Amino acid sequence: MSGHNKWSQIKRKKGVADAKRGALFTKLIREITVAAREGGGSTDANPRLRLAVDAARAASMPSDNIERAIKRGTGELEGVSYEAVTYEGYGPGGVALLIDCLTDNTNRTVAAVRFTLSHYEGSLGTGGSVSWQFERKGQIVVDASRHPEEAVFEAAIEAGAQDVTSAAGEHVVTTEVADLHAVRDALERAGIHVSSAELTRVPKAEVAVTGGAASKLIRLLEALEELDDVQKVYSNADIDDAVLAGVE
């Protein structure tokens, strides 16, 4: 299991606390609004919106909030217009970072991202400086306590998945971007409950980060993800297990 996935597992465990702070709902509403604006308000015809709505429901967001976000995106209700922007940079230990944002003020957002990076011994890079180190993939998570690895593997591979890995109580199914929904639907038809499904960025190679650099990197990742305009942060770090254990 890659370091990025191990960090993702910890973030999922901490998701309830994030939702209580309201930060998660804010990010989900922005994603729903932008998805509806760019692809229309139908979850059947708009794969990005379907993923966003599923994530919102998994976080127990009220249906009224979801519907209002969709209507703001389609123009049926007035609302703020958000722009998608991705920043590239470096963190402690020389790891590569991709920072996906949705913002109504790029000047504010880049200033906040730059300050956060520098505060935790990172730096902002130029466009294209690290993005080549990542690939776009689909990722599906299944609770290992509910479904055995063999059943998940067989159903996923038969549906066209690229790989299935298991660790820390969950199975992670990797797909090509275009196959994400088909594989998820196939798993559900096979009676396998999907905990989450999302488009992600997977590093082509990882950088091992240990000791003090690993601790600083975790603090940086947490600080970036707490910024209102930041939706997701990706890194190519293989973070030391002993350091990760201290933040679980």
Legacy VTK file of the C-alpha trace (Angstrom):
# vtk DataFile Version 3.0
C-alpha trace
ASCII
DATASET POLYDATA
POINTS 248 float
0.000 0.000 0.000
1.436 3.354 -0.988
2.234 6.078 1.501
-0.418 8.281 -0.083
-3.047 5.615 0.472
-1.988 5.142 4.091
-2.426 8.866 4.652
-5.792 8.699 2.859
-6.925 5.982 5.259
-6.124 8.181 8.232
-7.990 11.096 6.657
-11.059 8.929 6.201
-10.963 7.961 9.872
-10.807 11.646 10.791
-13.580 12.591 8.381
-16.320 12.710 11.030
-14.395 15.312 13.008
-13.869 17.352 9.853
-17.585 17.253 9.131
-18.377 18.514 12.633
-16.189 21.536 11.990
-18.169 22.260 8.855
-15.072 22.191 6.656
-16.064 19.011 4.852
-19.553 20.284 4.020
-18.101 23.508 2.599
-15.787 21.590 0.280
-18.514 19.167 -0.809
-20.964 21.976 -1.584
-18.382 23.700 -3.758
-17.650 20.491 -5.646
-21.355 19.815 -6.230
-21.902 23.380 -7.461
-18.989 23.298 -9.901
-19.855 19.797 -11.127
-23.449 20.864 -11.835
-22.296 24.038 -13.571
-19.902 22.180 -15.857
-21.917 19.040 -16.592
-25.562 19.734 -15.766
-27.774 18.868 -12.819
-28.498 15.203 -13.589
-26.461 12.663 -11.627
-27.249 10.051 -14.285
-25.730 12.143 -17.077
-22.975 13.849 -15.058
-20.433 11.393 -13.561
-18.583 14.107 -11.627
-21.819 15.287 -10.019
-22.748 11.723 -9.141
-19.465 11.255 -7.277
-19.897 14.570 -5.457
-23.468 13.817 -4.407
-22.523 10.316 -3.260
-19.711 11.786 -1.146
-22.094 14.338 0.351
-24.636 11.669 1.250
-21.906 9.509 2.783
-21.026 12.502 4.971
-24.706 12.782 6.030
-25.248 16.130 4.316
-28.965 17.087 4.313
-30.715 16.584 0.973
-31.842 20.218 0.922
-28.218 21.366 1.003
-27.371 19.064 -1.899
-30.320 20.274 -3.976
-29.501 23.944 -3.369
-25.885 23.367 -4.375
-27.002 21.707 -7.611
-29.405 24.548 -8.383
-26.722 27.139 -7.768
-24.532 25.273 -10.216
-27.205 25.085 -12.901
-28.166 28.737 -12.406
-31.605 28.118 -10.893
-30.417 29.875 -7.728
-27.951 32.724 -7.379
-24.597 31.901 -5.871
-20.853 32.406 -5.919
-18.992 31.316 -9.048
-16.033 29.053 -8.270
-13.008 28.375 -10.459
-10.969 25.168 -10.388
-7.218 25.674 -10.046
-4.363 23.303 -9.196
-1.128 24.414 -7.552
2.097 22.428 -7.632
4.783 22.464 -4.984
7.188 20.656 -2.713
7.038 19.608 0.916
9.570 18.503 3.554
11.717 15.634 2.355
11.472 16.857 -1.238
8.054 15.282 -1.846
5.907 16.485 -4.738
2.518 18.034 -3.964
-0.539 18.686 -6.108
-3.150 20.932 -4.491
-6.622 21.027 -6.083
-8.682 24.093 -5.194
-12.082 25.602 -5.920
-12.065 29.342 -5.369
-13.862 32.596 -6.076
-10.624 34.565 -5.577
-7.409 33.088 -6.957
-5.251 35.849 -5.460
-6.472 34.967 -1.971
-6.067 31.251 -2.572
-2.541 31.287 -3.977
-1.430 33.576 -1.152
-2.863 31.189 1.460
-1.318 28.141 -0.222
2.087 29.817 -0.585
2.099 30.969 3.046
1.120 27.517 4.326
3.780 25.792 2.253
6.533 28.148 3.391
5.415 27.953 7.035
5.974 24.179 7.004
9.246 24.253 5.033
7.649 23.667 1.656
7.599 25.791 -1.484
5.285 26.641 -4.360
6.400 25.327 -7.739
5.691 26.394 -11.301
3.017 24.864 -13.498
4.096 21.434 -14.707
6.917 21.100 -12.175
5.442 18.048 -10.417
2.194 17.118 -12.190
4.062 14.782 -14.534
4.810 12.569 -11.529
1.124 11.648 -11.087
-1.514 9.735 -13.041
-5.271 10.258 -12.915
-7.039 7.130 -11.680
-10.322 6.008 -10.200
-10.245 4.626 -6.683
-12.906 2.576 -4.891
-12.718 1.682 -1.203
-14.407 -1.404 0.290
-14.566 -2.270 3.999
-12.474 -5.421 4.471
-14.450 -6.428 7.549
-17.571 -6.811 5.402
-16.146 -8.432 2.277
-13.261 -10.897 1.767
-10.398 -9.883 -0.493
-10.951 -12.732 -2.958
-14.575 -11.750 -3.620
-13.680 -8.101 -4.135
-10.719 -8.972 -6.350
-12.713 -11.300 -8.600
-15.629 -8.905 -9.032
-13.379 -5.881 -9.601
-11.027 -7.475 -12.116
-13.930 -9.014 -14.021
-15.477 -5.534 -14.252
-12.279 -4.063 -15.703
-10.375 -2.773 -12.661
-6.597 -2.467 -12.905
-5.633 -3.573 -9.423
-6.878 -4.406 -5.927
-4.766 -3.958 -2.797
-5.671 -4.686 0.812
-4.327 -3.174 4.034
-5.456 -1.495 7.262
-8.949 -2.922 7.136
-9.913 -1.940 3.615
-9.645 -3.029 0.002
-8.644 -0.350 -2.515
-9.689 -0.921 -6.129
-7.836 1.084 -8.788
-9.391 1.775 -12.195
-8.866 3.885 -15.258
-10.791 7.160 -14.973
-13.348 6.139 -17.608
-14.025 2.801 -15.869
-14.670 4.086 -12.330
-18.468 4.123 -12.449
-18.759 0.834 -14.320
-16.542 -0.964 -11.815
-18.344 0.553 -8.839
-21.733 -0.430 -10.259
-20.472 -3.957 -10.930
-19.264 -4.306 -7.332
-22.616 -3.149 -5.998
-24.478 -5.565 -8.284
-22.267 -8.322 -6.849
-23.505 -7.412 -3.376
-20.317 -5.607 -2.355
-20.880 -2.387 -0.423
-18.695 0.477 -1.659
-17.515 2.810 1.107
-16.331 5.496 -1.302
-15.455 6.090 -4.934
-13.480 9.020 -6.289
-11.153 10.284 -8.974
-7.665 10.669 -7.600
-4.047 11.211 -8.585
-1.662 8.306 -8.042
2.108 8.905 -7.928
4.171 7.043 -10.508
6.939 6.614 -7.927
7.193 7.383 -4.226
9.683 9.204 -2.020
10.356 7.692 1.406
9.942 10.258 4.202
10.941 9.464 7.782
11.633 11.110 11.120
11.293 14.859 11.499
10.632 15.423 7.798
7.679 13.009 7.934
6.208 14.781 10.977
6.567 18.182 9.273
4.995 16.819 6.092
1.954 15.536 7.974
1.474 18.923 9.634
1.743 20.571 6.223
-0.805 18.220 4.652
-3.231 18.834 7.515
-2.779 22.611 7.284
-3.338 22.646 3.520
-6.467 20.528 3.781
-7.890 22.875 6.416
-7.785 25.811 3.970
-11.326 26.593 2.817
-10.409 26.749 -0.876
-8.425 23.495 -0.944
-10.397 20.441 -2.056
-7.720 17.722 -2.179
-3.983 17.393 -1.659
-1.919 14.667 -3.305
1.680 13.720 -2.590
4.181 11.114 -3.724
5.341 10.505 -0.142
5.752 7.083 1.387
5.379 8.285 4.973
7.040 6.302 7.745
4.521 4.002 9.466
5.781 4.917 12.930
5.065 8.601 12.300
1.643 7.875 10.820
0.744 5.785 13.866
1.179 8.849 16.014
-1.596 10.782 14.221
-4.210 8.027 13.876
LINES 1 249
248 0 1 2 3 4 5 6 7 8 9 10 11 12 13 14 15 16 17 18 19 20 21 22 23 24 25 26 27 28 29 30 31 32 33 34 35 36 37 38 39 40 41 42 43 44 45 46 47 48 49 50 51 52 53 54 55 56 57 58 59 60 61 62 63 64 65 66 67 68 69 70 71 72 73 74 75 76 77 78 79 80 81 82 83 84 85 86 87 88 89 90 91 92 93 94 95 96 97 98 99 100 101 102 103 104 105 106 107 108 109 110 111 112 113 114 115 116 117 118 119 120 121 122 123 124 125 126 127 128 129 130 131 132 133 134 135 136 137 138 139 140 141 142 143 144 145 146 147 148 149 150 151 152 153 154 155 156 157 158 159 160 161 162 163 164 165 166 167 168 169 170 171 172 173 174 175 176 177 178 179 180 181 182 183 184 185 186 187 188 189 190 191 192 193 194 195 196 197 198 199 200 201 202 203 204 205 206 207 208 209 210 211 212 213 214 215 216 217 218 219 220 221 222 223 224 225 226 227 228 229 230 231 232 233 234 235 236 237 238 239 240 241 242 243 244 245 246 247
